[in-house]
Amino acid sequence: MLPDQSVRFIETNAKSSAKSGSPYTQTLHKLWLRASDPSTVLLGRAILAFLVFAESAICFFWIFALSSLGDGYALMAAVPYLYLVISYVSLLIFYHLKRVEYFTFIQLTMLLVMPFFMQWVIGGFEASSGVAIWALLSPVGALMILGTRQSTPWFALFLALVAISWQLNSNFSSHALPIPAQTKAIFFLINLAGVATILYAVLLYFQSQKERVLKALAFERDRSEKLLLNIMPQAIANRLKMNEQGIADSHAAVTIMFTDLVDFTRLSADMPPHELVDLLNQVFSRFDQLAEKYGLEKIKTIGDAYMVAGGVPEARADHAAAVANMALEMRVELQALAQKTGQNLQMRIGIHSGPVVAGIIGSSKFSYDLWGETVNMASRMEHYGLPGTIQVTEATYQLLQHQYAFVPRGKITIKGDGQVGVFLLTEKLLNPKCLSSLEP
């Protein structure tokens, strides 16, 4: 199906043309170009309607031109007149039956047969100035509205009628009535220029719609790409687009950070829901900007908790330093937001470094996640941390001790892990002693 933008464009064009057109056009629009139909069908029907209107217009010319030659040419003039009658009668039948396919079949049949029948009645190819060329509009219309497969029989019928006309042309010409040379020349000009103009207009309209559709598809593809990158690292998204299944990677050196707002339960009880959501949105939006600034991967948010990782999905030597920089700046941003909103905002931050397993979970609402003891320990660092502090493990301290200032907190008891030595990250040193300490 085409994008919604193309549907609205086709509907708008159809409505505007219906308002300014004849009652026949307005009736056709109301019955035929229904907004509930797929946009590809709307496009095909709009093109077929244009072909029918063009053929109807040329029929009036043929009726006038042939009738002016005398009473003996009444049979010739009756052919285009019969086409107009059948067109309006088929429209009335369609109005009562509400069957689009009937009207389509009748119009394609008349577009195909009527020009050949006119050529035979007038007296063959030369006498009619090749009026049968108008029948080419039938397979073209079938191609636009029915598609490639169903249009093939219509083109085959066109070729069959061409063969019949060529085979019996001498018989038709032997019964031809005299037509003035000037009238023949006008017929030839109308036939050649008319069919060429109509075909060009149809193809131009079809091409313009295709270009609009391609632009709309490109817009939707870009939007889908952005949405995917909002929940997935680009490297993982690229692998998903390559239909890679079961994405799971092992990373030897990663730094995980968890943050959590202090007394969030009390805060949520004292604030209206929309204000609470707005506050969280402001907090996490600032954190998202910091994650992007330091090239880190936001993994997820759970309530007021925020999880970010460095060193996934692409390995980097400074994963611990990047996370530490973000943690220090997060405290500054939270303090600024607290002053702006008048809320007492504090958070606990926990950081740990080590190996993890990263991959995709889920089949519909899938997400990129991390597993392993490193994730669990980083979460415990936040859970057992102090308000307003950045608590790190011995592993992270060893990576950062020469670049950042720490305050030893000693050993704390962590459920399931016993006594664990931890440190509080306070600031970045202006004159780091050794850059090589960043290596994992």
C-alpha positions, 0 to 999 in steps of 0.5 A, a space after each residue: 500500500 502506498 503511504 498516507 501522504 499519497 492517499 491524501 494527495 490523490 483524494 485532494 486532486 480528485 475532490 478538487 477536479 470533481 468540484 469544478 467538473 461536469 455532473 458526470 465527473 462529480 457523480 463518478 467521483 462520488 461513486 468511484 473514488 471512495 476514500 476507503 479504497 486502497 490508494 493504488 486503486 484510487 490512482 488507477 481509477 483516476 487515470 482510467 477516468 481521465 482516459 474515458 473523459 478524453 475519449 468522450 471529448 474526441 467522440 463529440 468531435 467525431 460526431 460533429 465532423 462526420 455529421 457535417 459530411 452529409 446524411 450518408 455518413 450518419 452510420 459513421 457518426 453513430 459509432 461515437 454516439 453509441 459509445 457515449 450512450 453506453 458510457 452513461 448507461 454503464 455509469 447508471 448501472 454501476 450507480 445501482 449495483 455499486 460494482 466498480 469492476 463492471 464499469 471498468 470492464 465496460 469502459 476498457 471494452 469500449 475503449 478497445 472496440 469502438 476505435 476499430 469499429 469506427 475504422 472499419 465503418 469509415 473504410 479502413 486505415 487510410 480513409 479513417 486516418 488510422 483512427 484505430 490508434 485510439 484503441 491503444 488507450 484500452 491496454 494502457 488503462 488496463 495496465 494502470 488500473 488492473 496491473 501488469 498481469 491482468 492488462 496483458 490480455 487487453 494488449 493481446 486483444 488489441 494486437 488481435 484487432 490490429 491483425 484483423 484490421 490489416 487482414 481485412 483492410 482491402 474489404 473495408 476500403 472497397 466500401 469506403 465513402 468519399 471523405 474530403 482530403 482536408 477532413 482526412 488531414 484533420 483526422 490524421 492530426 487529431 488521431 496522432 496528436 490526440 493519442 500522443 498527448 493523452 498518453 503523455 499526460 497519463 504517463 506524466 501523471 503516473 510518473 508524478 504520483 510515483 515520484 511523490 510516493 517515492 518521496 513519501 516512502 523515503 520520508 517514512 523510511 527515514 522516520 522508521 530509521 530514527 525510531 529504530 535508532 532510538 531503541 537500538 544501537 546503530 550497529 545492532 540496527 544494521 545487523 537487524 536490517 540484514 535479517 541477522 537472527 539471534 544477536 548475542 555478543 560477549 564483551 570483555 570490558 564494559 562499564 555499566 552505570 545505574 542511576 535512581 532518583 532519591 525519594 521518588 515514591 514520595 515525590 510521585 505521591 505529591 505531584 499530579 501525574 502529568 507533572 510527574 511525567 513531565 519532570 521525568 521527561 526533563 530529567 531523562 532528556 538531559 541524560 539522553 543528551 549527555 549519553 549522546 555527547 559522550 558516545 555511550 549507549 542508553 540501555 533502558 529506563 525503568 520508572 525513575 531508574 536510568 541505565 547506560 553503558 560504555 563499550 557496547 556494542 562497539 568496544 572502546 578503551 575509555 569506556 570507564 572514563 566516558 561513563 565517569 564523565 557523564 556521571 559527574 555531569 549528570 549531577 550538575 544537570 540534575 542540580 540545575 533542573 532542581 533549581 529550575 523546577 523548585 523540586 528537591 532532586 537527588 540521585 544515587 549513581 552506581 558504576 561497575 566495570 567488567 564483562 557482559 553479554 549483550 543481545 536482542 530479546 523479544 520478537 515484536 517489542 524487542 529491545 537491546 539489553 545486557 546480562 551478567 554479574 557486571 550488570 548486577 553489581 552496577 545495579 547494587 552499587 546504585 542500590 547501596 549508594 548514598 544520595 548525591 554520590 557516585 559509587 564505584 567498585 574496585 574494578 572501576 576504581 582501578 581503571 580511573 584512579 589516576 584520572 579522577 579523585 575518589 574517596 574510599 568508603 571502605 567495605 559495605 555488605 551487599 546481599 549475595 556478595 558479602 563485603 565489597 570495597 567501594 569508592 565515591 567518585 568526586 571529580 576529574 583531576 586536572 593533571 592526570 598522572 597516567 593515561 595508560 591506566 585507562 586500558 582495560 
